[in-house]
Amino acid sequence: MTSASRKAQLALLAVPLLWLLPALLHPMGDPYEGIADEIDQWIFVHVAQLALVPFLAAGVWLLLSGLRSTAALIARAALIVWMVFFSAFDAIAGISTGVLARHAHSLTGDDQAGAIGAIDFLFNESQLAGGGFSALGNIGHFSWVVVAIAATVALYRAGSSRLAVGAMLVSVLFAAHAGPPVAAGLVGLFVAELLTFRKRSAQASAGPAPTAELEGSLRSA
């Protein structure tokens, strides 16, 4: 394995740990009255998550590298779906509502009431991109469940350790979006990637020696 590959692995390994910060800082409640004093934190959390999405996906893609099972193919397909729909959901239900909430704070009277009404509809009532039961949110969260379960099966069939398989299964909690369950899911993903990358590095380092030894034995025979 090249030095560049190892550096890439280390960088991608850091992503689940970096995501712990927005996961644990995520304010709970709707983006106006429920978190009136935490609007800037709300926006920061969702911008940070959006920035981390492609790097988290790259780590999972690398985790599945070299695996050709049906489960691995399903995990890769679901990962692409997760990137698209989670990003759209996070941008609309998270960043957009946060920006509108900040704007509403600067208004008064009927103007503020109108802005709050728009925020309430977008976050609580929109069936397309709302923060509750919505198409973008449901597809984004469910697709991660598929990623986690399919990747777990793929690692199991590839002969990964029980700890790596179990850790990948725990990563299904990442679909919860915020709070301690998400933190547990991120730690699970980190452990699964760490163990898998270490195993592959060890195999790459030890690979040529047994082959050379076998060739020598065949020649002497």
Residue frames as a rotation matrix with the C-alpha (Angstrom) as fourth column:
MET 1
0.574 0.819 0.000 0.00
0.819 -0.574 0.000 0.00
0.000 0.000 -1.000 0.00
THR 2
-0.158 -0.655 0.739 1.37
0.613 -0.652 -0.447 3.43
0.774 0.382 0.505 -0.97
SER 3
-0.810 -0.222 -0.543 1.95
0.571 -0.508 -0.644 6.28
-0.133 -0.832 0.539 1.44
ALA 4
-0.845 0.532 0.050 -0.77
-0.470 -0.785 0.404 8.29
0.254 0.318 0.914 -0.32
SER 5
-0.143 0.818 -0.557 -3.29
-0.022 0.561 0.828 5.49
0.989 0.130 -0.063 0.17
ARG 6
-0.308 -0.041 -0.951 -2.52
0.883 0.361 -0.301 5.29
0.355 -0.932 -0.075 3.87
LYS 7
-0.970 -0.060 -0.237 -2.91
0.147 -0.918 -0.367 9.03
-0.196 -0.391 0.899 4.26
ALA 8
-0.571 0.818 -0.071 -6.25
-0.505 -0.282 0.816 8.88
0.648 0.502 0.573 2.46
GLN 9
-0.063 0.518 -0.853 -7.41
0.475 0.767 0.431 6.12
0.878 -0.378 -0.294 4.79
LEU 10
-0.613 -0.248 -0.750 -6.38
0.790 -0.219 -0.573 8.12
-0.022 -0.944 0.330 7.86
ALA 11
-0.964 0.265 -0.003 -8.16
-0.264 -0.959 0.107 11.21
0.026 0.104 0.994 6.58
LEU 12
-0.281 0.914 -0.294 -11.37
-0.406 0.164 0.899 9.29
0.870 0.372 0.325 5.87
LEU 13
-0.273 0.117 -0.955 -11.15
0.716 0.687 -0.121 7.51
0.642 -0.717 -0.271 9.23
ALA 14
-0.929 -0.169 -0.330 -11.32
0.354 -0.665 -0.658 10.90
-0.108 -0.728 0.677 10.94
VAL 15
-0.722 0.652 0.232 -14.66
-0.273 -0.577 0.770 11.80
0.635 0.492 0.595 9.33
PRO 16
0.150 0.829 -0.539 -17.00
0.432 0.436 0.790 9.73
0.889 -0.351 -0.293 11.58
LEU 17
-0.191 -0.295 -0.936 -15.20
0.981 -0.096 -0.170 11.19
-0.040 -0.951 0.307 14.60
LEU 18
-0.989 -0.142 0.038 -15.53
0.146 -0.982 0.121 14.73
0.020 0.125 0.992 13.24
TRP 19
-0.394 0.915 0.089 -19.26
-0.066 -0.125 0.990 14.13
0.917 0.384 0.109 12.68
LEU 20
-0.239 0.280 -0.930 -19.63
0.907 0.406 -0.111 13.42
0.346 -0.870 -0.351 16.41
LEU 21
-0.903 -0.181 -0.391 -19.47
0.336 -0.863 -0.377 17.17
-0.269 -0.472 0.840 17.05
PRO 22
-0.718 0.694 -0.047 -22.54
-0.611 -0.597 0.520 18.19
0.333 0.402 0.853 14.99
ALA 23
-0.258 0.646 -0.718 -24.36
0.200 0.763 0.615 15.04
0.945 0.015 -0.327 16.07
LEU 24
-0.270 0.084 -0.959 -24.04
0.947 0.204 -0.248 15.94
0.175 -0.975 -0.134 19.75
LEU 25
-0.889 -0.087 -0.449 -24.47
0.205 -0.954 -0.220 19.70
-0.410 -0.287 0.866 19.26
HIS 26
-0.726 0.639 0.254 -27.63
0.274 -0.069 0.959 19.31
0.630 0.766 -0.125 17.16
PRO 27
-0.812 0.503 0.296 -30.36
-0.556 -0.512 -0.655 21.40
-0.178 -0.696 0.696 18.86
MET 28
-0.794 0.606 0.055 -33.58
0.608 0.788 0.093 19.51
0.013 0.107 -0.994 19.47
GLY 29
-0.075 0.841 -0.536 -36.87
0.407 -0.465 -0.786 21.13
-0.910 -0.277 -0.307 18.45
ASP 30
0.602 0.328 0.728 -38.26
0.796 -0.185 -0.576 23.12
-0.055 0.926 -0.372 15.54
PRO 31
-0.295 -0.918 0.264 -35.99
0.939 -0.330 -0.098 25.81
0.177 0.219 0.960 14.06
TYR 32
-0.205 0.135 0.969 -37.72
0.027 -0.989 0.144 28.82
0.978 0.056 0.199 15.59
GLU 33
0.477 0.460 0.748 -39.62
-0.674 -0.355 0.648 28.68
0.564 -0.814 0.141 18.86
GLY 34
0.969 -0.049 -0.240 -38.03
0.165 0.857 0.489 25.42
0.182 -0.514 0.838 19.98
ILE 35
0.206 -0.968 -0.146 -34.45
0.963 0.173 0.207 26.66
-0.175 -0.183 0.967 19.53
ALA 36
0.903 0.298 0.309 -34.84
0.371 -0.904 -0.212 30.43
0.217 0.306 -0.927 19.50
ASP 37
0.761 -0.649 0.008 -31.51
-0.518 -0.599 0.610 30.97
-0.391 -0.468 -0.792 21.25
GLU 38
-0.006 -0.775 0.632 -29.61
-0.023 0.632 0.775 28.37
-1.000 -0.009 -0.022 19.21
ILE 39
0.894 0.436 -0.108 -30.21
-0.094 -0.054 -0.994 29.43
-0.439 0.898 -0.008 15.61
ASP 40
0.385 -0.823 -0.417 -26.53
-0.918 -0.294 -0.267 29.94
0.098 0.485 -0.869 14.82
GLN 41
-0.469 -0.514 0.718 -25.71
-0.629 0.765 0.136 26.54
-0.619 -0.388 -0.683 16.33
TRP 42
0.383 0.715 0.585 -28.51
0.048 0.617 -0.786 24.98
-0.922 0.329 0.202 14.27
ILE 43
0.907 -0.056 -0.417 -27.09
-0.415 -0.279 -0.866 26.45
-0.067 0.959 -0.276 11.06
PHE 44
-0.031 -0.999 0.025 -23.52
-0.997 0.033 0.075 25.45
-0.076 -0.022 -0.997 11.96
VAL 45
-0.229 -0.010 0.973 -24.53
-0.343 0.937 -0.071 21.85
-0.911 -0.350 -0.218 12.63
HIS 46
0.636 0.602 0.483 -26.30
0.206 0.471 -0.858 21.43
-0.744 0.645 0.175 9.30
VAL 47
0.753 -0.484 -0.446 -23.60
-0.650 -0.440 -0.620 23.16
0.104 0.756 -0.646 7.26
ALA 48
-0.236 -0.884 0.404 -20.99
-0.912 0.345 0.222 20.94
-0.336 -0.316 -0.887 8.94
GLN 49
0.024 0.321 0.947 -23.00
-0.042 0.947 -0.320 17.80
-0.999 -0.032 0.036 8.19
LEU 50
0.929 0.365 -0.058 -23.46
-0.051 -0.029 -0.998 18.80
-0.366 0.930 -0.008 4.57
ALA 51
0.419 -0.856 -0.304 -19.72
-0.898 -0.342 -0.277 19.38
0.133 0.389 -0.912 4.21
LEU 52
-0.384 -0.617 0.687 -18.91
-0.758 0.635 0.146 15.98
-0.526 -0.465 -0.712 5.75
VAL 53
0.579 0.757 0.303 -21.36
-0.453 0.608 -0.652 13.95
-0.677 0.240 0.695 3.63
PRO 54
0.777 -0.242 -0.581 -19.07
-0.506 0.309 -0.806 13.26
0.374 0.920 0.118 0.63
PHE 55
-0.265 -0.959 0.096 -16.13
-0.814 0.169 -0.556 12.32
0.517 -0.226 -0.825 2.85
LEU 56
-0.215 0.286 0.934 -18.21
-0.708 0.613 -0.351 9.95
-0.673 -0.736 0.071 4.99
ALA 57
0.825 0.565 -0.035 -19.51
-0.402 0.541 -0.739 8.34
-0.398 0.623 0.673 1.81
ALA 58
0.400 -0.766 -0.504 -15.94
-0.689 0.112 -0.716 8.03
0.605 0.633 -0.483 0.48
GLY 59
-0.480 -0.574 0.663 -14.94
-0.875 0.372 -0.311 6.20
-0.069 -0.729 -0.681 3.66
VAL 60
0.208 0.644 0.736 -17.77
-0.442 0.733 -0.517 3.70
-0.873 -0.218 0.437 3.29
TRP 61
0.874 0.074 -0.480 -16.95
-0.484 0.228 -0.845 3.26
0.047 0.971 0.234 -0.41
LEU 62
-0.078 -0.984 -0.162 -13.35
-0.823 0.155 -0.547 2.49
0.563 0.090 -0.821 0.54
LEU 63
-0.303 0.076 0.950 -14.60
-0.773 0.563 -0.292 0.10
-0.556 -0.823 -0.112 3.22
LEU 64
0.592 0.668 0.450 -16.42
-0.225 0.674 -0.704 -1.82
-0.774 0.316 0.549 0.49
SER 65
0.283 -0.554 -0.783 -13.47
-0.957 -0.218 -0.191 -1.71
-0.064 0.804 -0.592 -1.90
GLY 66
-0.697 -0.643 -0.316 -12.70
-0.692 0.719 0.062 -5.08
0.187 0.263 -0.947 -3.45
LEU 67
-0.631 0.552 0.545 -15.94
-0.044 0.676 -0.736 -6.70
-0.774 -0.489 -0.402 -2.25
ARG 68
-0.860 0.233 -0.455 -17.96
-0.483 -0.080 0.872 -8.13
0.167 0.969 0.182 -5.14
SER 69
-0.792 0.610 -0.013 -20.89
0.566 0.727 -0.389 -9.74
-0.228 -0.316 -0.921 -3.33
THR 70
-0.163 0.845 0.509 -24.52
0.671 -0.283 0.686 -8.79
0.724 0.453 -0.521 -4.00
ALA 71
0.561 0.358 -0.746 -24.66
0.821 -0.353 0.448 -7.23
-0.103 -0.864 -0.492 -0.53
ALA 72
-0.357 -0.779 -0.516 -21.70
0.596 -0.615 0.516 -4.98
-0.719 -0.124 0.684 -1.36
LEU 73
-0.801 0.116 0.587 -23.34
0.506 -0.391 0.769 -3.86
0.319 0.913 0.255 -4.60
ILE 74
0.287 0.958 -0.021 -26.57
0.755 -0.213 0.620 -3.05
0.589 -0.194 -0.785 -2.73
ALA 75
0.330 -0.240 -0.913 -24.60
0.789 -0.461 0.406 -1.10
-0.519 -0.854 0.038 -0.13
ARG 76
-0.751 -0.660 -0.020 -22.87
0.519 -0.609 0.600 0.96
-0.408 0.440 0.800 -2.83
ALA 77
-0.496 0.641 0.586 -26.15
0.546 -0.295 0.784 1.74
0.675 0.709 -0.204 -4.60
ALA 78
0.533 0.725 -0.436 -27.84
0.781 -0.224 0.583 2.71
0.325 -0.651 -0.686 -1.33
LEU 79
-0.113 -0.677 -0.727 -24.83
0.795 -0.501 0.343 4.87
-0.596 -0.539 0.595 -0.44
ILE 80
-0.880 -0.168 0.444 -25.33
0.440 -0.637 0.632 6.95
0.177 0.752 0.635 -3.59
VAL 81
0.051 0.977 0.206 -29.03
0.547 -0.200 0.813 7.35
0.835 0.072 -0.545 -2.76
TRP 82
0.433 0.068 -0.899 -28.10
0.889 -0.194 0.414 8.40
-0.147 -0.979 -0.144 0.79
MET 83
-0.616 -0.751 -0.235 -25.67
0.682 -0.659 0.317 11.06
-0.393 0.034 0.919 -0.46
VAL 84
-0.744 0.353 0.567 -28.28
0.311 -0.568 0.762 12.64
0.591 0.744 0.312 -2.73
PHE 85
0.195 0.980 0.041 -31.36
0.375 -0.113 0.920 12.53
0.906 -0.164 -0.389 -0.51
PHE 86
0.334 -0.120 -0.935 -29.70
0.936 -0.076 0.344 13.17
-0.112 -0.990 0.086 2.84
SER 87
-0.741 -0.667 -0.079 -27.87
0.643 -0.738 0.205 16.18
-0.195 0.101 0.976 1.41
ALA 88
-0.551 0.617 0.562 -31.08
0.183 -0.568 0.803 17.60
0.814 0.545 0.200 -0.04
PHE 89
0.466 0.757 -0.457 -32.97
0.596 0.113 0.795 17.00
0.654 -0.643 -0.398 3.19
ASP 90
0.039 -0.549 -0.835 -30.20
0.964 -0.201 0.176 18.47
-0.264 -0.812 0.521 5.35
ALA 91
-0.871 -0.401 0.284 -29.96
0.477 -0.827 0.296 21.59
0.116 0.393 0.912 3.17
ILE 92
-0.355 0.814 0.459 -33.70
0.033 -0.480 0.877 22.30
0.934 0.326 0.144 3.12
ALA 93
0.625 0.667 -0.405 -34.96
0.387 0.186 0.903 21.13
0.678 -0.721 -0.142 6.52
GLY 94
0.304 -0.599 -0.741 -31.74
0.932 0.025 0.362 22.21
-0.198 -0.801 0.565 8.22
ILE 95
-0.691 -0.717 -0.088 -29.92
0.681 -0.687 0.253 25.11
-0.242 0.115 0.963 6.56
SER 96
-0.585 0.491 0.646 -32.88
0.321 -0.591 0.740 26.78
0.745 0.640 0.189 4.84
THR 97
0.514 0.828 -0.223 -35.11
0.528 -0.101 0.843 26.76
0.676 -0.551 -0.489 7.89
GLY 98
0.133 -0.559 -0.819 -32.22
0.940 -0.191 0.283 28.01
-0.314 -0.807 0.500 10.02
VAL 99
-0.845 -0.450 0.287 -31.58
0.529 -0.778 0.338 30.94
0.071 0.438 0.896 7.68
LEU 100
-0.181 0.874 0.452 -35.29
0.254 -0.402 0.880 31.79
0.950 0.274 -0.149 7.65
ALA 101
0.552 0.370 -0.748 -35.42
0.782 0.083 0.618 31.59
0.290 -0.926 -0.243 11.44
ARG 102
-0.394 -0.767 -0.507 -32.49
0.845 -0.519 0.128 33.99
-0.361 -0.378 0.853 11.75
HIS 103
-0.812 0.155 0.563 -34.26
0.267 -0.758 0.595 36.37
0.519 0.633 0.574 9.36
ALA 104
0.204 0.975 -0.092 -37.49
0.498 -0.023 0.867 36.11
0.843 -0.223 -0.490 11.37
HIS 105
0.113 -0.239 -0.964 -35.64
0.983 -0.117 0.144 37.31
-0.148 -0.964 0.222 14.47
SER 106
-0.845 -0.517 -0.138 -34.94
0.481 -0.846 0.229 40.60
-0.236 0.127 0.964 12.70
LEU 107
-0.590 0.711 0.383 -38.61
0.139 -0.378 0.915 41.20
0.796 0.593 0.124 11.89
THR 108
-0.920 0.390 -0.030 -41.57
-0.045 -0.181 -0.982 42.38
-0.389 -0.903 0.184 13.95
GLY 109
-0.272 0.930 -0.247 -45.33
-0.683 -0.367 -0.632 42.26
-0.678 -0.003 0.735 13.82
ASP 110
0.722 0.688 0.075 -47.04
-0.402 0.505 -0.763 40.76
-0.563 0.521 0.642 10.80
ASP 111
0.420 -0.648 -0.636 -43.77
-0.782 0.097 -0.615 40.37
0.460 0.756 -0.466 8.90
GLN 112
-0.627 -0.670 0.398 -42.35
-0.778 0.513 -0.361 38.19
0.038 -0.536 -0.843 11.64
ALA 113
-0.024 0.715 0.699 -45.58
-0.494 0.599 -0.630 36.21
-0.869 -0.361 0.339 11.95
GLY 114
0.808 0.320 -0.495 -45.49
-0.576 0.252 -0.777 35.55
-0.125 0.913 0.388 8.20
ALA 115
-0.048 -0.918 -0.392 -41.88
-0.825 0.258 -0.503 34.37
0.564 0.299 -0.770 8.35
ILE 116
-0.627 -0.136 0.767 -42.62
-0.673 0.591 -0.445 32.11
-0.393 -0.795 -0.462 11.31
GLY 117
0.429 0.869 0.245 -45.58
-0.521 0.459 -0.719 30.66
-0.738 0.181 0.650 9.43
ALA 118
0.626 -0.286 -0.726 -43.35
-0.688 0.237 -0.686 29.85
0.369 0.928 -0.048 6.46
ILE 119
-0.506 -0.851 0.139 -40.79
-0.794 0.396 -0.462 28.19
0.338 -0.344 -0.876 8.76
ASP 120
-0.319 0.464 0.826 -43.49
-0.621 0.556 -0.552 26.17
-0.716 -0.690 0.111 10.48
PHE 121
0.753 0.627 -0.201 -44.87
-0.545 0.423 -0.724 24.93
-0.369 0.654 0.660 7.17
LEU 122
0.343 -0.688 -0.639 -41.48
-0.737 0.225 -0.638 24.08
0.583 0.690 -0.430 5.71
PHE 123
-0.653 -0.734 0.187 -40.22
-0.675 0.453 -0.582 22.22
0.342 -0.507 -0.791 8.76
ASN 124
-0.709 0.377 0.596 -43.35
-0.390 0.494 -0.777 20.73
-0.587 -0.783 -0.204 10.30
GLU 125
0.247 0.961 0.126 -45.83
-0.311 0.202 -0.929 20.31
-0.918 0.190 0.348 7.45
SER 126
0.163 -0.206 -0.965 -43.96
-0.985 -0.095 -0.146 19.88
-0.061 0.974 -0.219 4.18
GLN 127
0.743 0.174 0.646 -44.29
-0.210 0.977 -0.022 16.28
-0.635 -0.120 0.763 3.03
LEU 128
0.873 -0.486 -0.038 -41.50
0.057 0.180 -0.982 16.78
0.484 0.856 0.184 0.52
ALA 129
-0.030 -0.999 0.044 -38.68
0.271 -0.050 -0.961 18.14
0.962 -0.017 0.272 2.68
GLY 130
0.584 0.351 0.732 -39.97
-0.524 -0.525 0.671 18.70
0.619 -0.775 -0.123 6.22
GLY 131
-0.416 -0.827 0.377 -38.11
-0.800 0.136 -0.584 17.77
0.432 -0.545 -0.719 9.36
GLY 132
-0.078 0.461 0.884 -40.69
-0.728 0.580 -0.366 15.18
-0.681 -0.672 0.290 10.35
PHE 133
-0.021 0.179 0.984 -42.30
0.412 0.898 -0.154 12.65
-0.911 0.402 -0.093 8.00
SER 134
0.486 0.126 -0.865 -41.19
-0.615 -0.654 -0.441 13.74
-0.621 0.746 -0.240 4.53
ALA 135
0.999 -0.043 0.001 -40.05
0.029 0.661 -0.750 12.13
0.032 0.750 0.661 1.28
LEU 136
0.392 -0.918 0.062 -36.50
-0.369 -0.219 -0.903 13.48
0.842 0.332 -0.425 1.30
GLY 137
-0.063 -0.403 0.913 -36.00
-0.995 -0.050 -0.091 12.76
0.082 -0.914 -0.397 4.98
ASN 138
0.610 0.386 0.692 -37.43
-0.514 0.857 -0.024 9.25
-0.602 -0.341 0.722 4.88
ILE 139
0.947 -0.303 -0.105 -35.48
0.081 0.542 -0.836 8.21
0.310 0.784 0.538 1.78
GLY 140
0.220 -0.920 0.324 -32.30
-0.580 -0.390 -0.715 9.74
0.785 -0.031 -0.619 3.19
HIS 141
-0.065 -0.226 0.972 -32.59
-0.982 0.188 -0.022 8.00
-0.177 -0.956 -0.234 6.54
PHE 142
0.746 0.417 0.519 -33.87
-0.355 0.909 -0.220 4.67
-0.563 -0.020 0.826 5.23
SER 143
0.816 -0.490 -0.306 -31.15
-0.190 0.272 -0.943 4.47
0.546 0.828 0.129 2.60
TRP 144
-0.137 -0.890 0.434 -28.54
-0.874 -0.098 -0.475 4.61
0.466 -0.445 -0.765 5.38
VAL 145
0.260 0.299 0.918 -30.26
-0.731 0.682 -0.015 1.68
-0.631 -0.667 0.396 7.09
VAL 146
0.995 0.102 0.022 -29.83
-0.057 0.702 -0.710 -0.25
-0.088 0.705 0.704 3.84
VAL 147
0.398 -0.917 -0.025 -26.18
-0.528 -0.206 -0.824 0.84
0.751 0.341 -0.566 3.59
ALA 148
-0.150 -0.501 0.852 -25.41
-0.989 0.067 -0.135 -0.30
0.011 -0.863 -0.505 7.13
ILE 149
0.450 0.398 0.799 -27.17
-0.488 0.859 -0.153 -3.68
-0.748 -0.321 0.581 6.91
ALA 150
0.992 -0.083 -0.093 -25.91
-0.044 0.465 -0.884 -4.53
0.117 0.881 0.458 3.41
ALA 151
0.249 -0.963 0.106 -22.35
-0.656 -0.248 -0.712 -3.53
0.712 0.108 -0.694 4.32
THR 152
0.027 -0.163 0.986 -22.59
-0.921 0.379 0.088 -5.67
-0.388 -0.911 -0.140 7.46
VAL 153
0.800 0.328 0.503 -23.56
-0.123 0.909 -0.398 -8.69
-0.588 0.256 0.768 5.36
ALA 154
0.841 -0.518 -0.154 -20.81
-0.184 -0.005 -0.983 -7.91
0.508 0.856 -0.099 2.84
LEU 155
-0.001 -0.875 0.484 -18.14
-0.921 -0.187 -0.341 -7.75
0.389 -0.446 -0.806 5.56
TYR 156
0.249 0.172 0.953 -19.41
-0.686 0.726 0.048 -10.97
-0.683 -0.666 0.299 7.12
ARG 157
0.950 0.172 0.263 -19.26
0.054 0.736 -0.675 -12.83
-0.309 0.655 0.689 3.81
ALA 158
0.622 -0.783 -0.024 -15.78
-0.349 -0.249 -0.903 -11.44
0.701 0.570 -0.428 3.19
GLY 159
0.368 -0.463 -0.806 -14.55
0.663 0.738 -0.122 -13.06
0.652 -0.490 0.579 6.40
SER 160
-0.144 -0.388 0.910 -14.17
-0.328 -0.849 -0.414 -9.90
0.934 -0.358 -0.005 8.49
SER 161
-0.918 -0.253 -0.307 -13.83
0.198 0.378 -0.904 -10.21
0.345 -0.890 -0.297 12.25
ARG 162
-0.093 0.930 -0.356 -16.91
0.942 0.198 0.272 -10.38
0.324 -0.310 -0.894 14.45
LEU 163
-0.178 -0.039 -0.983 -16.00
0.648 -0.756 -0.088 -7.03
-0.740 -0.653 0.160 15.95
ALA 164
-0.939 -0.192 -0.287 -15.84
-0.083 -0.681 0.728 -5.35
-0.335 0.707 0.623 12.54
VAL 165
-0.656 0.754 0.027 -19.14
0.405 0.321 0.856 -6.93
0.637 0.572 -0.516 11.48
GLY 166
0.021 0.680 -0.733 -20.85
1.000 0.001 0.029 -5.99
0.020 -0.733 -0.680 14.75
ALA 167
-0.480 -0.277 -0.832 -19.49
0.398 -0.914 0.075 -2.44
-0.782 -0.295 0.549 14.63
MET 168
-0.991 0.135 0.019 -20.83
-0.035 -0.388 0.921 -1.98
0.132 0.912 0.389 11.10
LEU 169
-0.299 0.935 -0.191 -24.23
0.731 0.353 0.584 -3.19
0.613 0.035 -0.789 12.25
VAL 170
-0.092 0.207 -0.974 -24.19
0.869 -0.461 -0.180 -0.64
-0.486 -0.863 -0.138 15.08
SER 171
-0.911 -0.341 -0.231 -23.68
0.193 -0.848 0.493 2.09
-0.364 0.405 0.839 12.47
VAL 172
-0.421 0.843 0.336 -27.34
0.728 0.093 0.679 1.66
0.541 0.530 -0.653 11.51
LEU 173
0.169 0.471 -0.866 -28.04
0.917 -0.396 -0.036 4.03
-0.360 -0.788 -0.499 14.44
PHE 174
-0.807 -0.527 -0.267 -26.56
0.369 -0.803 0.467 6.83
-0.461 0.278 0.843 12.35
ALA 175
-0.588 0.656 0.473 -29.94
0.552 -0.101 0.828 6.98
0.591 0.748 -0.302 10.59
ALA 176
0.126 0.661 -0.740 -31.41
0.986 -0.162 0.023 8.59
-0.105 -0.733 -0.672 13.74
HIS 177
0.440 0.007 0.898 -29.91
0.554 -0.789 -0.265 11.92
0.707 0.614 -0.351 12.54
ALA 178
-0.015 -0.435 0.900 -29.05
-0.441 -0.805 -0.396 13.53
0.897 -0.403 -0.180 15.90
GLY 179
0.592 0.261 0.763 -28.15
-0.790 -0.004 0.614 12.85
0.163 -0.965 0.204 19.51
PRO 180
-0.065 -0.664 0.745 -26.46
-0.800 0.481 0.358 9.95
-0.596 -0.573 -0.562 21.37
PRO 181
0.571 0.269 0.776 -27.81
0.127 0.905 -0.406 7.20
-0.811 0.330 0.482 19.06
VAL 182
0.970 -0.243 -0.009 -26.12
-0.067 -0.234 -0.970 8.89
0.234 0.941 -0.244 16.09
ALA 183
0.290 -0.906 0.308 -22.89
-0.955 -0.293 0.038 9.19
0.056 -0.306 -0.951 18.08
ALA 184
0.110 -0.193 0.975 -22.99
-0.390 0.894 0.221 5.45
-0.914 -0.405 0.023 18.78
GLY 185
0.846 0.268 0.460 -23.57
0.293 0.486 -0.823 4.75
-0.445 0.832 0.333 15.09
LEU 186
0.804 -0.592 -0.060 -20.64
-0.467 -0.564 -0.681 6.94
0.369 0.575 -0.730 14.08
VAL 187
0.038 -0.788 0.615 -18.34
-0.920 0.212 0.328 5.20
-0.389 -0.579 -0.717 16.55
GLY 188
0.396 0.187 0.899 -19.49
0.011 0.978 -0.208 1.87
-0.918 0.092 0.385 15.13
LEU 189
0.992 -0.034 0.123 -18.67
0.122 -0.039 -0.992 3.03
0.038 0.999 -0.035 11.60
PHE 190
0.483 -0.866 0.130 -15.26
-0.851 -0.499 -0.164 4.27
0.207 -0.032 -0.978 12.73
VAL 191
0.015 -0.458 0.889 -14.42
-0.633 0.684 0.363 0.92
-0.774 -0.568 -0.280 14.37
ALA 192
0.679 0.302 0.670 -15.57
0.256 0.757 -0.601 -1.05
-0.688 0.580 0.436 11.30
GLU 193
0.934 -0.357 0.002 -13.44
-0.147 -0.392 -0.908 1.09
0.325 0.848 -0.418 8.98
LEU 194
0.307 -0.865 0.398 -10.43
-0.950 -0.252 0.186 1.03
-0.061 -0.435 -0.899 11.30
LEU 195
0.115 -0.234 0.965 -10.42
-0.339 0.904 0.259 -2.76
-0.934 -0.357 0.024 11.63
THR 196
0.821 0.258 0.509 -11.04
0.352 0.472 -0.808 -3.30
-0.448 0.843 0.296 7.91
PHE 197
0.839 -0.543 -0.026 -8.33
-0.403 -0.590 -0.699 -0.89
0.365 0.597 -0.714 6.79
ARG 198
0.140 -0.805 0.577 -5.84
-0.921 0.108 0.374 -2.40
-0.363 -0.583 -0.726 9.27
LYS 199
0.358 0.059 0.932 -6.59
0.008 0.998 -0.066 -5.92
-0.934 0.031 0.357 8.04
ARG 200
0.952 0.034 0.305 -6.09
0.302 0.078 -0.950 -4.93
-0.056 0.996 0.064 4.42
SER 201
0.612 -0.786 0.091 -2.85
-0.749 -0.613 -0.251 -3.10
0.253 0.085 -0.964 5.21
ALA 202
0.064 -0.565 0.823 -1.54
-0.686 0.574 0.447 -6.18
-0.725 -0.592 -0.351 7.02
GLN 203
0.575 0.217 0.789 -2.54
0.312 0.833 -0.457 -8.43
-0.756 0.509 0.412 4.14
ALA 204
0.975 -0.220 0.034 -0.90
-0.064 -0.421 -0.905 -6.10
0.214 0.880 -0.424 1.62
SER 205
0.337 -0.898 0.283 2.32
-0.941 -0.323 0.097 -6.08
0.005 -0.299 -0.954 3.64
ALA 206
-0.131 -0.368 0.920 2.38
-0.522 0.815 0.252 -9.84
-0.843 -0.447 -0.299 4.16
GLY 207
0.759 0.650 -0.028 1.09
-0.364 0.389 -0.846 -10.76
-0.539 0.653 0.532 0.72
PRO 208
0.561 -0.539 -0.628 4.29
-0.731 0.033 -0.681 -11.01
0.388 0.842 -0.376 -1.35
ALA 209
-0.308 -0.805 0.507 6.23
-0.945 0.319 -0.069 -13.09
-0.107 -0.501 -0.859 1.19
PRO 210
0.046 0.350 0.936 4.05
-0.298 0.899 -0.321 -16.23
-0.954 -0.264 0.145 1.18
THR 211
0.927 0.327 -0.184 3.89
-0.248 0.167 -0.954 -16.11
-0.281 0.930 0.236 -2.63
ALA 212
0.295 -0.902 -0.317 7.66
-0.866 -0.112 -0.487 -15.99
0.403 0.418 -0.814 -2.97
GLU 213
-0.394 -0.420 0.817 8.06
-0.791 0.608 -0.068 -18.78
-0.469 -0.673 -0.572 -0.44
LEU 214
0.460 0.646 0.610 5.55
-0.174 0.739 -0.651 -20.95
-0.871 0.193 0.452 -2.32
GLU 215
0.876 -0.168 -0.452 7.33
-0.463 -0.030 -0.886 -20.36
0.135 0.985 -0.104 -5.63
GLY 216
-0.125 -0.985 0.123 10.65
-0.974 0.098 -0.205 -21.35
0.190 -0.145 -0.971 -4.04
SER 217
-0.198 0.122 0.973 9.12
-0.530 0.822 -0.211 -24.56
-0.825 -0.557 -0.097 -2.71
LEU 218
0.806 0.575 0.142 7.70
-0.170 0.455 -0.874 -25.43
-0.568 0.680 0.464 -6.11
ARG 219
0.568 -0.669 -0.479 11.06
-0.733 -0.148 -0.663 -24.90
0.373 0.728 -0.575 -7.81
SER 220
-0.403 -0.771 0.493 12.91
-0.909 0.401 -0.115 -27.08
-0.109 -0.494 -0.863 -5.29
ALA 221
0.161 0.541 0.825 10.31
-0.338 0.816 -0.469 -29.78
-0.927 -0.203 0.314 -5.71
